[in-house]
Amino acid sequence: MAGGLTYTAAESTAFSTAEIYGKALCELGEKHPEVVALTADLGKSTKIGMFGEKFPERFFNVGIAEQNMFGVAAGMAKAGLVPFLSTFSVFASLRSADQLHTDICYQNINAKVIATHAGTSFGQAGSTHHAICDLAVCRSIPNLTVICPADGLETYNAVHAAYDNFGPYYIRINRGFDRVLYDSSDYGFEVGKAVTINEGSDITVIACGSCVFQAYQAAKFLETNDGLKVRVLNMHTIKPIDKEAIIKAVMDTRRIITVEDHNVIGGLGSAVAEVIVEAGKGCAFKQLGIPDKFAPIGLHEDIMSALGIDQNGIIDAVREVMGKDFELDDDWDDEA
Amino acid sequence: MALTKQEWLALEEKAYELRQLCLNTTYWAGSAHIGGGMSVMDMLAILYYKYMNYKVEDPQWEDRDRFILSKGHAGVALASLVCHVGFDDKEKLKTFNLSNSTMGIHLDSNKVKGVDASTGSLGHGLPIALGTALAARVLGKDYKTFCIMGDGELDEGSNWEAAMAAAHFKADNLISFVDRNKCMIDGRTEDVMALEPLADKWAAFGFIVKVVDGHNFNELAEAIDFALENKSGKPVMIIADTIKGEGVDFMEDNFMWHYGAINEEKYELAKASLEKHYAKRVARAEKEGI
């Protein structure tokens, strides 16, 4: 548990998610001389440049050359350094996918990719800058831990956890300001363990990234207006996924909705579905996300609304799934 | 500095043994990337038997010089080399390419002792080597990083990204080679995708370029000595003019031998050819060596 930052909710809204990443990385740089930082001409946008200002001799801007950046980082990690690399998620996962796959993950080295502008968070930039398949790509590369934090303070915890644990990490964070979910970093963040944001027994919404806050808002609304108890799980770690929390949610609520700012193919929803199907536990299931098409252009919140991955979309989905005639099967083995 | 005749002859002997081992390994495996293995072999021999600092009993020694074979398909040559220098038992080469072997076509740095990077996907070696060289600077170490690229793989853009960065970061502790055997899978480099003027390209990217005969130890030594002394802030690129399949007459300069199968008949012919090749090389060292 990292627990260094203890901003209040009001204070943490003063920083974008990436700025909190930058602060966390500077803390690591202060304590650990083997931490180095690399970017591909996105020092300012990703905030990794904050590290560069403090530790110029350990900061490498390779220019607009992501493939080289990943290879250079691999060489550095092999030599004993701990490189943090930052570029936009779409480039980190696709432009340099071969280097991520081979140089970083196949060699299983201690490099940390902090990929910003995740999902549709750079909405107006359009699909060239939306990362809608990074989770799918990264989830299928062996050795890679994949994290999608819900807000700035969770990003802080994830960045520290990445340093604390050996091996390749891919952490995707949003551009700009995230809605604040946590008012302190001390909530028990642990890689691979979902966080229960709201207790509930009627249905479970499993979300990651910016969708967690939306799910929480939806749960509060549905409790007040529909009398529903909606469990909300913040599944910040996409790989390794928290199978136990998923199976428990199935057994307890038997209705599951997943929400993510990513293509419905290959991301959080797919990962959750795999766990449920393998466990042999049928349940009502609905995936919210980008429906295998390129997302529209717009503000992030407008895109989330258009895709139905915001509060209103989640409320509609919960009502739909609750309204389904779902038969409970008494033969279930509840000890699973 | 020129090699002494004695040094030159000693390297010829090592290179002959390495070529024999590479041929044997290919024969045991049934097939391998023998053409490019033979073209790169003299560079491997001189690096590991004259220049590089390493400890076979401690492959991860942190002050060792690093070597990255960017043309990872020449794993049959590198496997022969790491066994020959003693990182592993030569007997292990009999498992090369077989199911469940630790030695596949492209060597895995987590499985094969003495291998500093897992390569195979082309265009990856120079970036990794650059990172290794830059790490020395951060760590305050004076190890050198050597990287050998194939010429065909220079089609990959990532090499030129790394080239630009190596010059930008003034990585003069990075010493790179191109194994310029002029062949790639589908044909000759100049037919598939022209590389020339190659030396001018590297020079334009900010490298000091040395063009040498990649099968002449004296020329290689002079270029490497220069690179080791180089403190100009510019990285050095040694373009080694080589012959694919060097030493095996029926393979020489033939792109069809990028990857090839060796049966008993071919094995015997190749063995005899290597013997003749060694005699020629010894005669040259005797004549030109000082």
Interface residues (C-beta under 8 A of the other chain):
Chain A: E34 V36 E57 R58 F60 V62 G63 A65 Q67 N68 M69 F70 G71 V72 A73 A74 G75 M76 A77 K78 A79 G80 L81 P83 D98 Q99 T102 D103 Y106 Q107 N108
Chain B: E62 R66 I68 D108 S109 N110 D116 A117 S118 G120 S121 G123 H124 L126 P127 I128 A129 L130 G131 T132 A133 L134 A135 A136 V138 L139 T145 G157 S158 E161 A162 M164 A165 H168 F169
